[in-house]
Each structure stands twice: as C-alpha cells, then as structure tokens.
Amino acid sequence: MCTASWIIRPDGYSLFFNRDERRTRSEALFPEVTRKADMRIVMPKDPDGGGTWIAMNDAGVSVCLLNYYQEKIPPGALVSRGQLVVSLADCRDFDEVSTRLAALPLDKMAPFTLLLFTPDISQYRRPHAWQWDGAQLTPRVVTAPVISSAVCLEEVVRSRTELYCQLAPKNEVEALAYHRSHRPERGYLSVCMHRDDACSVSLTHVSVSGDEMEMDYYPGSPCECHAPVKTMISRTDAQVTSGALEAIGKRKHS
C-alpha cells in the first residue's frame, strides 16, 4: 500500500509519497547523493531489494513506483521492482525514460505503476505514468492521489480519494497534513496507514523549483515524524542539511 500526490507550480512541482510496507521489512537507508556519470541522484535505499521506490536527480526529474498487487506476477525468478527506479534515476527527460523503460526486462518484474515528474510538468498538468500488469506496459492518465493497496483496493482508493477531494491541498503544508491523516480513523483506510501486519514506514517530499531540488525524508510513521532529513541539490552543488540530525542520531543509536 502506498499513496502519492503532487502539487504543480509554474516553475516546478512538489511530490509527496507515503511508503507502506510490511512491519517485518528492514528499515530503509536514508537518502544520499550519489553520482552516475555527471548526474547527481538523491534516493533512499531498500536494503532488502537493493533498490528504491523514489528518486530525484539534478535535472529536476523524479521517478516513483507503486506496487500493483491486483495483477498476475510473471513466472520465474523476479528482479526487485526497486531496481527499475534505480535504472531510470539518471534520465533527463520523458524521451529518455520512455526509451530506457521499453528496453528493460519488465517480464522479470512484478506489476507496478510508475510515475515520472519533469521540470516542464506545468505544460502537461500531470505526471507521466505507466502501468505494468505483468504482461503489458501501458501509458496511464493519472490524477492525484495515486494509491496502491494489497487489501480492499476499491475501498481504500475511494476513502483516500474522497478525503483528498475534501481537503483539496493547495500548498505543501496542506499536502503533508493529508499524508499524515488518520481519517476516517487510524487503520487500513487512512493515508497514514496502520495494520497489524503493515504500516506507513516513511513519507518523502520532493520539491523541484527552477534550479533548486530538495528531498525531505520523514523516517517512520508520518503521523509521528515531523523532522525531515533534508537533502538539497542544484546544478552546481549538493548537501545534506542538519535539519534532521536528531532523527539521524536516533537511527545510529537504535
């Protein structure tokens, strides 16, 4: 289960992503700046699969992936879907993502929905999207929020979408409040999800504005963590701020 939403601005966009996972899954590694050729990439890492669910680069391009539980899983040994995001993380535009995506061995991956955000998103008014059903890759037209769920998909989508329409987030503060919400109650329907076997394990906020890009990563349940690990990059430099040293310290000593 995951929930993605976004706000589009004339000079860029903000992307918000709740990652929902099994409680038994290993804690993700905090986002770091890595290099691939001449590209700086920021992404957290899943130590179990070695991939990621969200990435941002210094071209202002962001990619995120949601599992598509309702479709058939291809036979044979599978490659982690998180590796797909890593493979696309250094792409500079829609054409490069489309070309590379078409060449990847998707028949070795479980179904997913992929969202692509580019700096010129205001021209399209929505992210580019594809859905892999285990047999065919299809372009999708999406509106916020995009939701995945392993249980009661229709009920979950209806509840979280209705709440999104009621709140109609217009800025980052309102969008973050939506992603921390327990309405209608704390449980499997709420955007900040809590089940006995799974829960929301992080909230990621990507902001791209002109030449400045920032990833704010809130580790743990979004309803509890309000101090992000901030990673900022531009065309010329990259740094991690001290805004979440407390969170980093807790992780190191846990």
BELBELWO-V210497 format. One record per residue. N is the residue number from 1. RES is the residue in three letters. SS is DSSP state (helix for helix, strand for strand, loop for the rest). PHI is phi in whole degrees, -180 to 180 (* if undefined). NEAR is the number of other ideal C-beta (glycine too) atoms within 12 Angstrom. Layout:
n | res | ss | phi | near
N | RES | SS | PHI | NEAR
N | RES | SS | PHI | NEAR
This chain:
n | res | ss | phi | near
1 | MET | loop | * | 39
2 | CYS | strand | -151 | 44
3 | THR | strand | -138 | 44
4 | ALA | strand | -121 | 47
5 | SER | strand | -142 | 46
6 | TRP | strand | -158 | 40
7 | ILE | strand | -127 | 37
8 | ILE | strand | -103 | 29
9 | ARG | strand | -119 | 22
10 | PRO | loop | -58 | 14
11 | ASP | loop | -108 | 19
12 | GLY | strand | 159 | 30
13 | TYR | strand | -163 | 41
14 | SER | strand | -124 | 37
15 | LEU | strand | -119 | 46
16 | PHE | strand | -126 | 48
17 | PHE | strand | -143 | 48
18 | ASN | strand | -91 | 46
19 | ARG | strand | -96 | 42
20 | ASP | strand | -108 | 39
21 | GLU | strand | -145 | 31
22 | ARG | strand | -62 | 21
23 | ARG | loop | -68 | 17
24 | THR | loop | -85 | 12
25 | ARG | loop | -75 | 20
26 | SER | loop | -63 | 15
27 | GLU | loop | -67 | 23
28 | ALA | loop | -70 | 32
29 | LEU | strand | -83 | 25
30 | PHE | strand | -61 | 34
31 | PRO | strand | -59 | 41
32 | GLU | strand | -135 | 25
33 | VAL | strand | -87 | 30
34 | THR | strand | -120 | 25
35 | ARG | strand | -117 | 16
36 | LYS | strand | -136 | 21
37 | ALA | loop | 59 | 14
38 | ASP | loop | -101 | 12
39 | MET | strand | -104 | 27
40 | ARG | strand | -94 | 32
41 | ILE | strand | -129 | 37
42 | VAL | strand | -117 | 44
43 | MET | strand | -162 | 43
44 | PRO | strand | -74 | 40
45 | LYS | strand | -135 | 30
46 | ASP | loop | -90 | 30
47 | PRO | loop | -68 | 16
48 | ASP | loop | -75 | 20
49 | GLY | loop | -100 | 26
50 | GLY | loop | 77 | 20
51 | GLY | loop | -110 | 30
52 | THR | loop | -152 | 41
53 | TRP | loop | -111 | 47
54 | ILE | strand | -154 | 46
55 | ALA | strand | -149 | 50
56 | MET | strand | -135 | 50
57 | ASN | strand | -125 | 43
58 | ASP | loop | -80 | 35
59 | ALA | loop | -92 | 34
60 | GLY | loop | 83 | 35
61 | VAL | loop | -98 | 42
62 | SER | strand | -128 | 47
63 | VAL | strand | -130 | 49
64 | CYS | strand | -142 | 47
65 | LEU | strand | -134 | 43
66 | LEU | strand | -119 | 44
67 | ASN | strand | -67 | 37
68 | TYR | loop | -118 | 34
69 | TYR | loop | -70 | 26
70 | GLN | loop | -83 | 24
71 | GLU | loop | -100 | 22
72 | LYS | loop | -77 | 15
73 | ILE | loop | -81 | 22
74 | PRO | loop | -61 | 22
75 | PRO | loop | -73 | 11
76 | GLY | loop | 88 | 12
77 | ALA | loop | -68 | 12
78 | LEU | loop | -110 | 22
79 | VAL | loop | -94 | 23
80 | SER | loop | -58 | 25
81 | ARG | loop | -62 | 39
82 | GLY | helix | -63 | 38
83 | GLN | helix | -69 | 29
84 | LEU | helix | -63 | 42
85 | VAL | helix | -63 | 43
86 | VAL | helix | -60 | 31
87 | SER | helix | -65 | 32
88 | LEU | helix | -100 | 44
89 | ALA | loop | -64 | 41
90 | ASP | loop | -101 | 28
91 | CYS | loop | -72 | 35
92 | ARG | loop | -99 | 26
93 | ASP | loop | -163 | 23
94 | PHE | helix | -60 | 28
95 | ASP | helix | -61 | 15
96 | GLU | helix | -67 | 24
97 | VAL | helix | -64 | 35
98 | SER | helix | -60 | 21
99 | THR | helix | -65 | 15
100 | ARG | helix | -69 | 26
101 | LEU | helix | -61 | 31
102 | ALA | helix | -67 | 16
103 | ALA | helix | -94 | 14
104 | LEU | loop | -82 | 26
105 | PRO | loop | -79 | 19
106 | LEU | helix | -65 | 30
107 | ASP | helix | -67 | 21
108 | LYS | helix | -104 | 19
109 | MET | loop | -124 | 34
110 | ALA | loop | -70 | 34
111 | PRO | loop | -58 | 31
112 | PHE | strand | -159 | 43
113 | THR | strand | -117 | 38
114 | LEU | strand | -116 | 44
115 | LEU | strand | -116 | 46
116 | LEU | strand | -124 | 45
117 | PHE | strand | -115 | 47
118 | THR | loop | -124 | 32
119 | PRO | loop | -59 | 34
120 | ASP | loop | -93 | 24
121 | ILE | helix | -60 | 32
122 | SER | helix | -63 | 20
123 | GLN | helix | -71 | 15
124 | TYR | loop | -104 | 19
125 | ARG | loop | 69 | 18
126 | ARG | loop | -162 | 26
127 | PRO | loop | -71 | 43
128 | HIS | strand | -75 | 33
129 | ALA | strand | -149 | 34
130 | TRP | strand | -136 | 35
131 | GLN | strand | -130 | 29
132 | TRP | strand | -105 | 34
133 | ASP | loop | -100 | 23
134 | GLY | loop | 98 | 26
135 | ALA | loop | -136 | 18
136 | GLN | loop | -144 | 15
137 | LEU | strand | -98 | 27
138 | THR | strand | -129 | 21
139 | PRO | strand | -63 | 22
140 | ARG | strand | -125 | 22
141 | VAL | loop | -101 | 15
142 | VAL | loop | -123 | 28
143 | THR | loop | -128 | 20
144 | ALA | loop | -73 | 35
145 | PRO | loop | -89 | 39
146 | VAL | strand | -103 | 38
147 | ILE | strand | -133 | 42
148 | SER | strand | -123 | 39
149 | SER | loop | -156 | 35
150 | ALA | loop | -82 | 24
151 | VAL | loop | -130 | 21
152 | CYS | loop | 48 | 21
153 | LEU | helix | -55 | 24
154 | GLU | helix | -60 | 14
155 | GLU | helix | -67 | 18
156 | VAL | helix | -65 | 31
157 | VAL | helix | -61 | 26
158 | ARG | helix | -62 | 18
159 | SER | helix | -65 | 30
160 | ARG | helix | -71 | 42
161 | THR | helix | -71 | 27
162 | GLU | helix | -61 | 21
163 | LEU | helix | -65 | 32
164 | TYR | helix | -61 | 32
165 | CYS | helix | -67 | 16
166 | GLN | helix | -66 | 16
167 | LEU | helix | -78 | 25
168 | ALA | loop | 44 | 18
169 | PRO | loop | -57 | 28
170 | LYS | loop | -113 | 17
171 | ASN | loop | -146 | 17
172 | GLU | helix | -68 | 26
173 | VAL | helix | -63 | 17
174 | GLU | helix | -69 | 21
175 | ALA | helix | -67 | 36
176 | LEU | helix | -64 | 32
177 | ALA | helix | -63 | 28
178 | TYR | helix | -61 | 39
179 | HIS | helix | -74 | 48
180 | ARG | loop | -100 | 33
181 | SER | loop | -71 | 36
182 | HIS | loop | -109 | 26
183 | ARG | loop | -75 | 23
184 | PRO | loop | -74 | 18
185 | GLU | loop | -166 | 15
186 | ARG | loop | -64 | 21
187 | GLY | loop | 171 | 25
188 | TYR | loop | -75 | 29
189 | LEU | loop | -83 | 31
190 | SER | loop | -70 | 32
191 | VAL | loop | -63 | 49
192 | CYS | loop | -81 | 39
193 | MET | loop | -89 | 44
194 | HIS | strand | -138 | 26
195 | ARG | loop | -131 | 24
196 | ASP | loop | -63 | 12
197 | ASP | loop | -102 | 16
198 | ALA | strand | -155 | 27
199 | CYS | strand | -164 | 32
200 | SER | strand | -72 | 40
201 | VAL | strand | -106 | 36
202 | SER | strand | -169 | 45
203 | LEU | strand | -129 | 47
204 | THR | strand | -118 | 45
205 | HIS | strand | -122 | 44
206 | VAL | strand | -106 | 48
207 | SER | strand | -127 | 36
208 | VAL | strand | -121 | 37
209 | SER | strand | -142 | 23
210 | GLY | loop | 62 | 16
211 | ASP | loop | -92 | 18
212 | GLU | strand | -108 | 23
213 | MET | strand | -128 | 42
214 | GLU | strand | -141 | 37
215 | MET | strand | -118 | 46
216 | ASP | strand | -102 | 40
217 | TYR | strand | -116 | 44
218 | TYR | strand | -104 | 36
219 | PRO | strand | -75 | 32
220 | GLY | loop | 88 | 30
221 | SER | loop | -63 | 28
222 | PRO | loop | -58 | 39
223 | CYS | loop | -73 | 27
224 | GLU | loop | -110 | 21
225 | CYS | loop | -101 | 29
226 | HIS | loop | -123 | 22
227 | ALA | loop | -120 | 23
228 | PRO | loop | -81 | 36
229 | VAL | strand | -84 | 37
230 | LYS | strand | -100 | 30
231 | THR | strand | -126 | 39
232 | MET | strand | -118 | 32
233 | ILE | strand | -135 | 37
234 | SER | loop | -138 | 22
235 | ARG | loop | -69 | 18
236 | THR | loop | -122 | 12
237 | ASP | loop | -153 | 15
238 | ALA | strand | -151 | 27
239 | GLN | strand | -159 | 20
240 | VAL | strand | -107 | 25
241 | THR | loop | -83 | 21
242 | SER | loop | -93 | 16
243 | GLY | loop | -61 | 21
244 | ALA | loop | -130 | 26
245 | LEU | helix | -61 | 17
246 | GLU | helix | -63 | 17
247 | ALA | helix | -66 | 30
248 | ILE | helix | -65 | 25
249 | GLY | helix | -63 | 15
250 | LYS | helix | -62 | 18
251 | ARG | helix | -65 | 21
252 | LYS | helix | -66 | 11
253 | HIS | helix | -104 | 8
254 | SER | loop | -81 | 10
